[in-house]
Amino acid sequence: MDQRDGLSGARFRPARTLVSIRVAFWVATALALLWEPLRGAQIPPFRAYDARTDLLFGTFAHWDAQWFLHIAEHGYDSRQSTSFFPLYPLLVHAVAWVTRSAVVAGVLISVVSAGFAAVALVRIARPLLGPEGAADALLLVALFPLALVFTAPQSDALFLALVAWSFLSAQRGQAVRAGVLGGLAVGTRLIGLALVPALLVLLWPRGRGVRSWARPAPILLLPLALGAYMLYLHEHVGDALAFQHAQQVFWLRETPTLGPLGGLWESIVRGYQGAAEILRHLPRSGGAPAGYPQRDHLAAWNSIHFALLLGALWLTWVAWRRLGLAFGLYSLATIALVLLSPPRYFPLASFPRYVLGDFPVFLALAALVRGRPLARDAVLWAFAAVGAVAAVAYSRGVWVG
């Protein structure tokens, strides 16, 4: 145990901080659903134990959550479902054997995973930013607008916990543990492959002996995890690349000729067009009587997400310069993998949730606001305010990223 964590439970303080913040948002959002209840198809189809637990655990059971819970209960019974990697629904299926409810199991796994992620993030950040900077990094993650998924039946919290602990293990020279956790991260989400260059830097041989050069070998567990899922898909549906083909067919994700550079260009074009559409052509009176047209809705998505991409790229540079090569490489690889297969109509779909797994950008932001209390407070309050709106919107089935 890290001596700085003490023996009185201080080692778990980051977990308590993050979980208590997210539970507060979760309960408040559930109460908002009582204020203005859902109707008809808006109501999630999953059940807990009674009316109160149905309300609480179903608060964020929308969008991808419904895919994960369906897979946990029925397996991969469609090609479209193969887009969602297996570790999280497998854990939900196992825990549901105890909880007797898949939605309860899914939320509990997310909450516990978020707590483990918090501990790893603080241990990574403390030597770089000091205790106060590490605490700020934790608050930035806890209050990030899309952190609502930490109390949702989705794989984001599990993914963040696995990549953070894999990174931390590599920093400590624990190569096998880093490789196993990295492989599990890939089994949770394909973008876990972004760990490979960072782990190579952290585990690069420091001597001339055979043992030293064997040190990075556990990194092979990351592509092997992908290979294991591909082998399962080959046996189960007859297509080892079913997850990629499902993304292409059902989510319209295509790999540009120039790869991530092509995805970046498409994001720039769509972001510019979206901003221009809103500034030049937004109809008056809210587009009454029909409301804003779909093109303006999509324009807002593209322009806002492009602004977030610019912020993430800037913070990636800051992470590279201030925190080290491994941090910059992980963040850059994460963004590159996101840009590798953009939907043509909305290149940065789901980008805010991918940013949540890109923990170096939060450490970089904490480094930037350290010693600047006004900037720090402004960012934290902005995250909290937008996060409250996002939580209520998401609970009502509104897609927010």
C-alpha angles and dihedrals in degrees: 000000000000107000091218089063092062128208101272101080096277088125088070096045093101090055092050091048097051096040094047091051093049094044089053090054090044095053093043090052091049089053089051088058088057090051091055110012126211119252135213116322091009090074112094112242095224126102135209120181109296142348095288096048091043087058095045101043093038093053095102100019094124139113112356090010089070091055093050093048092046091053091047091054102035107017125227098329096154137039091238091061092059088078087077113076118234112238098079097045089044090055091046090052091051096046091044087064085068101034094041088220127083094203091052090048091049094052094044092052090051094049094047091045091051089054092052090047090053092055092050094046093053092047090051094046101042099074090047103040105019125239095299094047091048090051090051091050089053092050091049090055093043093050098038106129094243094047085102085093088073086077096037130090092254135113099243098097093046090049093050092049092051097047093045094050091044090053092046092048090052090050088055092049093249095140100171093048091047091051095047093048091045090052090051089050089055088048087057099045133359091230087071085089085079086081093068100083092041092050090048090056094046095045099037112141114267098188141041100246127105091247091055093050091048090057096093093046095101088065085078087073089076097063089036089059089055089047091053091054090047090052090051091050091048090055097039104041103008094246121094090193096047091124091058094043090050090054090052097046103036103026097031094232113160130177110239119229090251094045115216091000088058090049090050091051092049089050091051093049094046092044092052093045091048094051091046091050092053096043097045109026110026106134120237125248092031090293091293134224097018096027128231113337120247091254090063091047090053091043090058092050093050097045096046094045091048089054088052090050091054090051092048092050091050092049090047088058090048090050090050093050101038106028105031145265096288092056092048093047094051092050094045092047090050092054092044092053091049090051092046094080112023123171105244095229094046112016096184099049110158091004094136091060091048088052088057089064091047095084097173090071090060091049089049091050090049089052091052095051095042108120091012105095096176093052091044094052092044092054094045094048091046091051091048095048095047089042092056091052091045092050093052092045093048092048087058093053096260112145109236103166 
